[in-house]
Amino acid sequence: MKKALTALAAVGALVSLAACGGNSNDDNSSGSSTEKVTLKFQSLAFQKTTVAATKKIVTDWNAANPNIQVEYVQGSWDSVHDQLVTQFQGGTAPDIIHDESADITGFINQGYLADLSPYLSQGTKDSVSQGVWDTVSNDGKIYGAPTLMQSYVVLANSAMLKQAGITATGDSLSWDDLAADAKKLTAGGKYGLGWGLKSPTATVLNLGMNFDGKFFDGTGKDAKATIGDAELEVPKRIHDMAYTDKSIDPTSLTQSASDVLPGFYAGKYGMIVAGNYVAQQILEEAPKTFQWEVLPPLKGTSTKQAANPQTLSVPAEGKHIEQSAKFIDYFMKAENLAAVGEGDWLIPTTQAARDAILKTTGGKDGWQQTLASGTELTKAPFQSVENYPKWKDQIATPALQEYLANKTDLAALGKKLSDGWGQVNQ
């Protein structure tokens, strides 16, 4: 179990920082308000370590800000989109909304989210790269603070790699080498690779950027689906490993990332590909004798992946936008992002927070490779597409599931992805 970082050393410092929106160089703050308000913060944190770290941030904030109290409300990633639709329409959205950039695009275009540009401190704005800010911005306005990101990484059974004579070093791991290593590890009823792709769309679109896959041209409802060789490269390679090389267990393609972990611990799979957050589950669940490692970032023509950060936003019709933004500014401090990032095994959006995790962990247990995998995370075309969530759920996911189950061919997959966009983007 990883030990969370402390939020701040002294309450006095907290009071001083909170009064200026969490940073001393905040030029936009109008000063602390004497009005006592309670803000509802709907958090989607789900791992025990991250829930604890998030609640500590809330507790520390409340202790230092008696006039701006934050109430922690537990939400769920499984239902957040539909829940927010209902809440926005009914005027009952929480004061501080936890979501992700790919999901808030539609809410931005529909005018449901407040522009945070006047309220976030310059220190917060400067701490995040422009490519990541682009994922939460529109027309120069900021509609969400990006907090944590994930990348897709290859995790390996160290003993099985050693036995097969495989050494994964360097700054990246090519897809060709991944396929070759998986084939080498496949023997005696064991598979080289287990890959939980029950919900495959996010994985395919994120890793598609390794091959310059775009999937969409344009923004909003005017976006056009672009499905060609580059966009189909990742599913094709996965399919080939599963059904030509037979180095991926086909059953694993119907499972979630968590479902394949017991097989990974038991030596059924030499490697798995998953969001880097599963490393926290491995630390908590795996037998103490299990030796594992994170391999260098996957590379096609590049190691680029989509930055789809978790976000903190405020409703446009919220009664306490400025106060909510002050809490968000505080949440974005390096020590706070490092605490929730380390707890969730996710990559903080600020370099200061990443440096804090690297210092605390010493880069061990795969942290060095995990943090390295986040260096080229940037905005992807699908993040500017308003009806992406609908296309993902109704079209892309079932089409990819069918293809990865070997029930259709690559051409049919491409046609379904392209034609399906016209069906949902009405």
VOMARPA-806690 format. One line per 8 residues: number of its first residue (from 1); their letters; for each residue x, y, z of N, C-alpha, C. Coordinates in steps of 0.1 Angstrom, whole numbers. Each point is the difference from the previous one (the first is absolute). Example, Ala and Ser with C-alpha at 12.3 -4.5 7.8 and 13.67 -1.06 7.14 Angstrom:
2
1 = AS = 132/-57/78/-9/12/0/9/12/0  -4/11/-7/9/11/0/-8/11/8
This chain:
426
1 = MKKALTAL = 9/-12/0/-9/12/0/9/12/0  -2/9/-9/8/12/-1/-4/10/10  9/7/6/-2/10/10/-3/13/-7  -12/6/2/-3/13/-6/8/11/5  3/10/-8/7/12/4/-8/9/8  6/7/9/-8/9/8/-4/12/-8  -11/6/3/-5/11/-8/7/13/2  2/5/12/8/12/3/6/-2/14
9 = AAVGALVS = 10/8/3/7/-2/12/-6/8/12  -7/11/-3/-5/8/11/-13/6/-3  -9/1/10/-13/5/-3/1/15/-3  9/7/6/2/14/-3/3/2/-14  8/-8/-6/3/1/-14/-12/-3/-9  -8/-9/5/-13/-3/-7/-9/12/-1  -1/7/12/-9/11/0/5/11/-10  13/2/0/5/11/-8/-2/-4/-15
17 = LAACGGNS = 3/-13/-3/-2/-4/-14/-14/1/-5  -9/-5/9/-14/-1/-4/-6/14/-2  5/10/7/-6/13/-1/3/6/-14  10/-5/-7/3/5/-13/-2/-11/-10  -9/-9/2/-4/-10/-10/10/-11/-1  8/-2/10/9/-12/0/14/4/-5  3/12/-5/13/4/-4/2/15/3  12/3/4/3/14/4/0/10/-12
25 = NDDNSSGS = 1/-6/-12/1/9/-12/-14/1/-7  -11/-2/7/-13/0/-6/-4/15/-2  -1/4/-12/-3/14/-3/-15/1/-2  -8/-11/-1/-14/0/-3/-9/0/12  5/-3/12/-8/-1/11/-5/13/5  -13/1/4/-5/12/5/0/1/15  8/-10/6/1/0/15/-9/-10/6  3/-3/13/-9/-10/7/-13/5/3
33 = STEKVTLK = -10/-8/-1/-14/4/2/-4/-3/15  -8/9/6/-5/-3/13/-12/-8/0  -6/-2/-12/-12/-9/-1/4/-14/2  -7/-7/9/3/-14/2/-8/-9/-10  7/-8/-7/-6/-8/-10/4/-15/1  -8/-9/-4/4/-14/0/-1/-5/-15  11/-5/-5/1/-5/-13/0/-15/-1  -8/-5/-9/-1/-15/-2/11/-4/-11
41 = FQSLAFQK = 9/-9/4/10/-5/-9/-3/-14/-2  -4/-3/-13/-3/-14/-4/13/-6/-5  6/-9/8/13/-6/-4/-3/-14/-6  8/-4/-10/-1/-13/-6/11/-9/4  9/4/10/10/-8/5/-5/-13/5  6/-11/-3/-5/-13/4/10/-10/6  13/2/-2/9/-8/7/2/5/15  1/-9/9/0/4/14/11/11/3
49 = TTVAATKK = 11/-1/-6/11/9/2/-4/14/-5  -6/0/-11/-4/13/-6/-11/7/7  -10/-8/4/-11/5/8/5/6/12  9/-6/7/6/5/12/8/13/-2  8/0/-11/7/12/-3/-9/12/-4  -11/-3/-7/-9/10/-4/-8/6/12  -4/-9/9/-7/4/12/10/9/9  12/-4/0/10/8/8/1/14/-6
57 = IVTDWNAA = 0/1/-13/1/14/-6/-12/8/4  -12/-6/0/-12/6/4/0/4/15  5/-9/8/1/3/15/10/11/3  11/0/-7/10/11/2/-5/13/-5  -7/0/-11/-6/12/-5/-11/6/10  -8/-9/5/-11/4/9/6/6/13  11/-6/5/6/5/12/5/14/-2  5/3/-12/6/13/-2/-10/11/-6
65 = NPNIQVEY = -12/-5/-4/-9/9/-6/-14/-1/6  -2/5/12/-13/-1/6/-12/6/-7  3/9/-9/-11/7/-7/-3/-7/-14  9/-9/-4/-3/-8/-12/2/-14/3  -10/-7/4/0/-14/4/-3/-9/-12  7/-11/-2/-2/-9/-11/-5/-13/6  -11/-5/-6/-6/-12/3/3/-11/-10  7/-10/4/4/-11/-9/-12/-9/-3
73 = VQGSWDSV = -3/-2/-13/-11/-9/-4/6/-10/-10  -3/-13/3/6/-11/-8/-8/-2/-13  7/1/-11/-7/-3/-13/6/-13/-6  -3/-3/-12/5/-12/-7/3/3/-15  11/-5/-4/3/2/-15/-10/-7/-9  -6/-11/5/-9/-8/-8/-13/8/-4  -4/10/9/-12/7/-3/1/15/-1  12/5/0/2/15/2/-6/7/-12
81 = HDQLVTQF = 1/-5/-12/-5/8/-12/-15/2/1  -7/-11/1/-15/0/1/-5/8/12  7/-1/11/-3/7/12/1/15/-2  11/4/-6/2/14/-2/-10/6/-10  -4/-8/-10/-10/5/-10/-13/3/8  -4/-9/9/-12/2/8/2/12/9  12/1/7/2/11/9/0/14/-6  7/0/-12/0/13/-7/-14/5/-4
89 = QGGTAPDI = -7/-10/-5/-14/4/-5/-9/4/12  3/-6/12/-9/3/11/6/10/9  12/6/-3/6/10/8/5/-5/13  4/-13/1/4/-5/13/15/-5/-1  8/4/-10/13/-4/-1/9/4/12  9/-8/5/9/4/11/8/12/-3  4/7/10/8/12/-2/14/-3/-7  5/-11/3/13/-4/-5/-2/-14/-6
97 = IHDESADI = 3/-1/-13/-3/-12/-8/13/-7/-4  1/-12/3/11/-9/-3/-4/-8/-13  7/1/-10/-3/-7/-13/13/-2/-7  -1/-1/-14/12/-1/-8/-2/8/-12  11/4/-7/-1/10/-11/-8/-5/-11  1/-13/-4/-8/-5/-11/-15/1/2  -4/-1/13/-14/1/3/-6/14/1  9/9/4/-6/14/2/-1/8/-13
105 = TGFINQGY = 5/-5/-11/0/8/-12/-15/3/-4  -9/-9/1/-14/3/-3/-6/9/9  4/-1/13/-6/9/10/5/15/-2  13/1/-5/5/13/-3/-8/6/-11  -2/-7/-11/-7/5/-11/-14/3/3  -6/-7/9/-14/3/4/-1/11/10  11/6/5/0/11/9/-3/-4/14  3/-12/4/-3/-4/14/12/3/10
113 = LADLSPYL = 12/2/-6/11/2/9/5/15/0  5/4/12/4/14/2/15/1/-6  3/12/-5/13/4/-4/8/3/13  10/-8/2/9/2/12/11/9/-2  2/5/-12/12/8/-3/2/12/10  -11/7/4/3/12/8/3/-4/15  -2/-13/3/1/-4/14/12/-8/4  5/-8/-9/12/-8/3/12/9/0
121 = SQGTKDSV = 9/-3/9/12/8/2/10/-2/-12  8/10/-2/10/-1/-11/10/-12/3  2/-2/13/9/-11/4/-5/-14/-5  -14/-2/1/-6/-12/-5/1/0/-15  -3/11/-6/0/0/-15/14/-3/-6  10/5/7/14/-2/-5/5/-14/3  -6/-8/9/5/-13/5/-4/-11/-10  -9/2/-9/-5/-10/-9/4/3/-14
129 = SQGVWDTV = 4/-9/-8/4/2/-14/-12/4/-8  3/8/-11/-11/5/-8/-8/-11/-7  7/-11/-4/-6/-11/-6/-11/-7/9  3/0/13/-10/-5/9/-11/10/3  3/13/1/-10/10/2/-10/0/-12  5/-3/-12/-8/-1/-12/-11/-10/1  1/-10/8/-10/-10/2/-12/5/7  1/11/7/-10/5/9/-4/14/-4
137 = SNDGKIYG = 5/5/-11/-3/14/-4/-7/1/-13  -6/12/-2/-8/3/-12/0/15/-2  5/4/-12/0/15/-3/7/7/11  11/-5/5/8/7/10/-5/0/14  -11/-7/2/-6/-1/13/2/-14/6  3/0/13/2/-13/7/-12/-5/8  -4/-12/-3/-13/-5/6/3/-12/9  12/-3/3/3/-10/9/15/0/4
145 = APTLMQSY = 3/-3/12/15/-1/4/4/-15/-2  10/-2/-8/5/-14/-2/8/-5/12  -3/-11/5/7/-4/12/9/-12/-2  -6/-12/-4/8/-12/-2/-2/-6/-13  10/-7/-5/-1/-6/-13/4/-15/1  -4/-8/-10/5/-13/0/6/-3/-14  9/-9/0/5/-5/-13/-2/-15/0  1/-6/-12/-1/-15/-1/15/-5/0
153 = VVLANSAM = 2/-9/9/14/-5/2/0/-16/-1  12/-5/-3/2/-14/0/6/-4/14  -7/-9/7/6/-5/13/4/-15/-2  11/-4/5/5/-13/-2/4/-8/12  -2/-13/-1/5/-9/10/15/-1/-1  8/5/10/14/1/-2/7/-14/-1  -5/-9/7/6/-14/0/-2/-6/-14  -12/2/-6/-3/-6/-13/9/7/-11
161 = LKQAGITA = 2/13/2/9/7/-10/14/-6/1  5/-1/12/13/-5/2/2/-14/-6  -10/-9/3/1/-14/-5/0/0/-15  -7/9/-6/-1/1/-15/12/7/-6  8/6/8/12/8/-5/-4/13/-6  -11/6/5/-5/13/-5/5/11/9  6/10/-5/4/12/8/-6/12/-7  -9/7/7/-6/11/-6/6/13/6
169 = TGDSLSWD = 9/6/-8/7/12/5/-2/11/-11  5/12/3/-1/11/-9/-12/9/3  -2/10/-8/-10/10/2/-14/-4/-5  -1/-11/-8/-13/-4/-6/0/-15/-3  -11/-5/-2/-2/-14/-4/-8/0/-13  5/-4/-11/-7/0/-13/-11/-11/0  -11/3/-7/-11/-9/-2/5/-14/-6  10/1/-9/6/-12/-5/7/-8/10
177 = DLAADAKK = 7/7/9/7/-8/11/-10/-5/10  -11/7/2/-10/-5/9/-6/-13/-6  -3/-1/-13/-5/-12/-6/10/-11/1  13/3/-3/10/-10/0/2/-6/15  0/9/9/1/-5/14/-12/-8/5  -12/4/-4/-12/-7/3/1/-14/-6  5/-1/-12/1/-13/-7/10/-9/7  11/6/5/10/-8/6/-4/-5/14
185 = LTAGGKYG = -9/8/6/-5/-4/14/-11/-10/-1  -6/-3/-12/-11/-8/-1/5/-15/-2  -3/-8/10/4/-14/0/-6/-7/12  -2/-13/-2/-5/-9/11/-13/5/7  -9/4/-9/-13/5/6/0/14/5  11/6/0/1/14/4/1/10/-11  -6/11/1/-1/10/-10/10/11/3  6/6/-11/9/11/2/-7/12/5
193 = LGWGLKSP = -13/2/-4/-7/12/3/-14/-2/4  -5/6/11/-14/1/3/-4/15/-1  -11/2/-6/-4/14/-2/-15/2/2  -3/6/12/-14/2/3/-6/11/-8  -8/-4/-11/-5/10/-9/-16/-1/-1  -6/-2/12/-14/-1/0/-6/13/-5  6/11/4/-4/14/-5/12/5/-8  0/-3/-13/13/2/-8/2/14/-6
201 = TATVLNLG = -11/8/0/1/13/-8/11/9/5  0/3/12/10/10/5/14/-5/-2  3/-13/2/13/-5/-2/4/1/-15  -9/-4/-9/3/1/-14/3/14/-5  -9/10/4/2/13/-4/12/7/6  3/-3/13/12/5/6/13/-5/-6  1/-13/-2/12/-6/-5/0/2/-15  -11/3/-7/0/3/-14/9/12/-3
209 = MNFDGKFF = 2/9/10/9/11/-3/15/-4/-2  3/-13/5/13/-5/-3/3/-1/-15  -11/-1/-8/1/-1/-14/-6/12/-8  -1/11/7/-6/12/-5/-15/-2/-4  -7/-9/7/-14/-2/-2/-8/12/5  -9/5/-8/-8/12/4/-15/-3/3  -6/-9/-8/-14/-4/2/-10/11/-3  3/13/2/-9/11/-3/8/12/-5
217 = DGTGKDAK = -6/7/-9/4/13/-5/-10/10/4  4/12/5/-10/10/3/-4/-1/15  -9/9/4/-4/0/14/-15/1/1  -5/-2/12/-14/1/3/-8/-10/-8  -12/5/-4/-9/-9/-9/4/0/-14  9/10/-4/5/0/-14/11/-9/-3  5/-8/10/11/-9/-1/-4/-11/-10  10/-5/-8/-2/-11/-9/8/-12/4
225 = ATIGDAEL = -6/-12/0/8/-12/3/11/-2/-10  12/-4/4/11/-3/-9/5/-13/4  -3/-10/-7/4/-14/4/8/-6/-12  13/0/2/9/-6/-11/10/-10/6  10/-2/-7/10/-10/5/6/4/13  3/12/2/6/5/13/-9/-3/12  -13/3/-2/-10/-2/10/-2/-15/3  2/-9/-10/-3/-14/2/12/-8/4
233 = EVPKRIHD = 12/7/1/13/-7/3/0/-7/13  -5/6/11/0/-6/13/-9/-12/1  -13/1/-4/-8/-12/1/5/-11/-9  6/4/-12/5/-11/-9/12/-7/7  9/7/7/11/-6/6/-5/-9/12  -9/5/8/-6/-9/11/-6/-12/-6  -8/1/-10/-7/-11/-7/10/-10/-5  11/4/-6/10/-9/-6/7/-7/11
241 = MAYTDKSI = 3/6/12/7/-7/11/-10/-10/6  -13/3/0/-9/-10/6/-3/-12/-9  -2/3/-13/-5/-11/-9/10/-5/-10  11/7/-3/10/-5/-9/12/-5/8  6/8/9/11/-4/8/-5/-9/12  -12/3/4/-6/-7/11/8/2/13  5/12/1/8/4/12/-9/8/10  -12/5/-4/-9/6/9/-11/-10/3
249 = DPTSLTQS = -3/-2/13/-12/-8/4/-13/7/-5  -7/-6/-10/-12/6/-5/-11/3/11  0/-9/10/-9/2/11/2/13/8  13/4/1/3/12/7/-5/12/-7  -2/0/-13/-6/11/-7/-14/3/3  -7/-9/7/-14/2/4/0/4/15  11/1/6/0/3/15/5/15/2  -2/4/12/5/13/4/14/0/4
257 = ASDVLPGF = 7/11/2/14/0/4/2/-7/13  -10/2/9/1/-6/13/-1/-15/-1  -9/-5/-9/-3/-14/-1/12/-8/-4  10/6/-8/11/-8/-4/11/-1/10  -1/8/11/11/1/10/3/-14/7  -11/-7/4/3/-13/6/8/-10/-9  -3/0/-13/8/-8/-9/15/5/-1  1/13/1/14/6/-1/8/-4/12
265 = YAGKYGMI = -7/0/12/7/-4/12/4/-15/0  -9/-8/-6/2/-14/-1/9/-5/-11  6/9/-8/9/-4/-10/-7/-4/-13  -13/2/-1/-7/-4/-13/4/10/-11  3/12/4/4/10/-10/14/6/4  9/1/-10/13/5/2/-1/16/1  -9/5/-7/-2/15/0/-15/3/-1  -3/12/4/-13/6/-2/1/14/-4
273 = VAGNYVAQ = -10/5/-7/0/14/-4/-13/6/7  2/11/7/-11/6/8/3/15/3  -10/7/4/3/13/6/9/-1/11  9/10/2/10/-1/10/-5/-1/14  -13/3/2/-6/0/13/-1/-14/6  1/-10/-8/-1/-14/5/12/-4/9  10/8/-1/12/-3/8/-3/1/15  -9/9/3/-4/1/14/-7/-13/5
281 = QILEEAPK = -9/-5/-9/-6/-13/4/10/-11/1  10/0/-9/10/-11/1/7/1/13  4/12/5/6/2/13/-8/-5/11  -13/2/-1/-9/-4/11/-4/-15/0  -1/-5/-12/-6/-14/-1/10/-11/-3  11/3/-7/9/-11/-5/7/-7/11  3/-12/-1/8/-7/10/13/7/2  5/0/12/12/7/4/12/-5/-8
289 = TFQWEVLP = 0/-12/-5/11/-6/-8/-1/3/-14  -11/7/-5/-2/3/-14/9/12/-4  9/-2/-10/9/10/-4/-5/5/-14  -2/13/-1/-5/6/-12/7/14/-3  -2/4/-12/6/13/-4/-8/7/-11  2/13/-1/-7/7/-11/11/2/-11  -4/-3/-12/9/1/-12/0/14/-6  10/4/-8/0/13/-6/-13/3/-8
297 = PLKGTSTK = -3/12/-3/-13/4/-7/0/-7/-14  -12/-4/-4/-2/-6/-13/3/11/-11  5/-4/-11/4/9/-11/-4/-6/-13  -7/8/-8/-2/-3/-15/9/9/-7  -7/10/-7/8/11/-5/4/10/10  -7/-1/12/4/9/11/-5/-7/13  2/6/11/-5/-5/13/-12/8/5  -5/8/-9/-11/9/4/-13/-8/4
305 = QAANPQTL = -6/5/10/-13/-5/4/-9/12/3  -13/-3/0/-10/11/3/1/4/15  0/13/2/-1/5/14/-15/2/2  -6/-9/9/-14/1/3/-1/2/15  5/11/5/1/2/15/-13/0/7  0/-4/12/-11/2/9/-1/15/2  -12/5/3/-2/14/0/-9/4/12  2/13/4/-8/6/10/-7/12/-6
313 = SVPAEGKH = -13/0/0/-7/11/-7/-11/6/10  -6/11/-5/-10/7/8/-12/2/-9  -13/-2/5/-11/3/-9/-1/15/-3  -4/3/-13/-2/14/-4/-10/7/9  -10/-7/4/-11/6/8/3/-2/15  12/-4/4/3/-1/14/0/13/7  -4/-1/13/-1/13/8/13/4/6  10/-9/0/12/3/7/12/-4/-9
321 = IEQSAKFI = 1/6/-12/10/-3/-10/14/4/5  1/12/6/13/4/4/5/-8/12  -8/-3/9/4/-8/12/4/-14/-5  -8/-6/-9/3/-13/-5/13/0/-7  3/10/-8/13/1/-7/12/1/10  -2/7/11/10/0/10/4/-13/6  -10/-9/2/3/-13/4/7/-8/-11  -4/2/-12/6/-7/-11/15/4/-1
329 = DYFMKAEN = 2/13/2/14/5/-1/8/-7/11  -6/-1/12/7/-7/11/3/-15/-3  -10/-6/-6/1/-14/-4/12/-2/-10  2/10/-8/11/-1/-10/14/2/5  1/3/13/14/1/5/8/-13/-1  13/2/-2/8/-12/-3/-1/-11/10  0/3/13/-1/-10/10/-13/-7/0  -11/7/-3/-13/-7/-1/-2/-9/-12
337 = LAAVGEGD = 5/5/-12/-1/-8/-12/9/-12/2  12/2/6/8/-12/2/-6/-10/9  -7/4/11/-7/-9/9/-11/-8/-7  -8/6/-8/-11/-8/-7/6/-7/-12  10/5/-6/7/-7/-11/6/-13/4  8/1/11/7/-11/6/-10/-11/5  -11/5/6/-10/-9/5/-8/-8/-11  -2/7/-12/-7/-6/-11/10/-6/-11
345 = WLIPTTQA = 13/2/3/10/-4/-10/-3/7/-13  -3/13/0/-2/7/-12/10/12/-1  1/6/-12/11/9/-2/-6/14/2  5/8/10/-4/14/2/2/8/-13  -8/10/-2/2/9/-11/11/10/1  5/2/12/10/10/2/14/-7/3  10/7/-5/14/-6/1/4/0/15  -4/10/8/3/0/14/-5/-12/7
353 = ARDAILKT = -13/-3/-3/-6/-12/6/7/-13/-4  3/-1/-13/7/-12/-5/14/-1/7  7/11/2/13/0/6/-2/-5/15  -11/4/6/-2/-3/14/-2/-15/1  -8/-6/-9/-2/-15/0/13/-7/-2  8/5/-10/13/-7/-3/9/1/12  0/11/7/8/1/12/-4/-9/11  -14/-1/2/-5/-8/11/2/-15/-3
361 = TGGKDGWQ = -2/-4/-12/1/-15/-4/14/-4/-4  8/10/-3/13/-4/-5/0/-6/-14  -12/1/-7/-2/-6/-13/-2/-15/0  -1/-6/12/-1/-14/1/-15/-5/-3  -1/-13/-1/-13/-6/-3/-6/5/-13  8/4/-9/-5/4/-13/-3/15/-2  2/7/11/-4/14/0/9/8/-11  12/-3/-1/9/8/-9/-6/-2/-15
369 = QTLASGTE = -3/-12/-3/-5/-3/-14/-14/6/-1  -8/-1/10/-14/5/0/0/15/-3  8/7/8/1/15/-1/6/4/-14  9/-8/-5/6/2/-13/-10/-2/-11  -10/-9/2/-10/-2/-10/-9/11/-2  0/10/10/-9/11/-1/6/12/-7  12/0/-4/7/12/-5/-6/4/-13  -5/-9/-8/-6/4/-13/-15/-1/-1
377 = LTKAPFQS = -6/1/11/-15/0/1/-4/14/-5  -9/0/-10/-5/13/-5/-14/-2/-5  -7/11/-4/-14/-1/-4/-1/-8/-13  -11/-8/0/-3/-8/-12/-12/6/-7  -1/-3/-13/-12/6/-7/-13/-4/6  -2/-12/5/-13/-4/5/-5/8/12  10/7/6/-4/8/12/-7/13/-3  0/3/-13/-7/12/-4/-14/-3/-7
385 = VENYPKWK = -4/-13/1/-12/-5/-7/-11/-1/10  -11/7/-2/-11/1/10/-7/-13/2  -2/-7/-10/-8/-13/1/9/-12/2  13/2/3/9/-11/2/-5/-10/10  -5/4/12/-5/-10/10/-11/-9/-6  -9/6/-8/-11/-8/-6/6/-10/-10  9/5/-9/7/-9/-10/8/-11/7  6/4/11/8/-10/7/-9/-12/5
393 = DQIATPAL = -11/4/7/-8/-10/6/-9/-8/-10  -5/7/-10/-10/-6/-8/6/-7/-13  12/6/-4/5/-5/-13/14/-7/2  10/8/5/14/-5/0/1/-12/9  -5/0/12/2/-11/10/-5/-13/-6  -13/-1/-4/-5/-13/-5/7/-4/-13  4/10/-9/7/-4/-12/14/-6/3  7/7/9/13/-6/4/-1/-13/7
401 = QEYLANKT = -10/-1/8/-2/-13/7/-2/-11/-10  -8/2/-10/-3/-10/-10/13/-4/-8  8/10/-3/12/-2/-8/10/-8/9  2/4/12/9/-6/9/-4/-14/4  -13/-3/-2/-5/-14/2/1/-8/-12  6/5/-11/3/-7/-13/-13/-3/-7  -10/9/2/-13/-3/-6/-3/9/-12  10/9/-4/-1/8/-12/14/4/-4
409 = DLAALGKK = 1/6/-12/14/3/-5/3/15/2  12/3/-4/5/14/2/-8/10/-8  -3/-4/-12/-7/10/-9/-14/3/5  -7/-11/6/-13/2/5/1/9/13  10/-2/8/2/9/12/1/14/-5  9/3/-9/2/14/-5/-13/6/-5  -8/-8/-7/-13/5/-5/-10/3/11  0/-8/10/-9/2/12/4/12/7
417 = LSDGWGQV = 13/2/2/4/12/8/-3/13/-8  2/-1/-13/-3/12/-8/-15/3/-2  -7/-10/-4/-15/2/-2/-7/3/13  5/-6/11/-7/2/13/1/14/5  10/7/-4/1/14/4/-12/8/-6  -3/-3/-13/-11/7/-6/-13/-3/7  -1/-12/6/-13/-4/7/-2/7/13  11/3/7/-1/6/14/2/15/0
425 = NQ = 6/5/-11/3/14/0/-11/8/-7  -12/0/6/-11/6/-6/-3/14/6
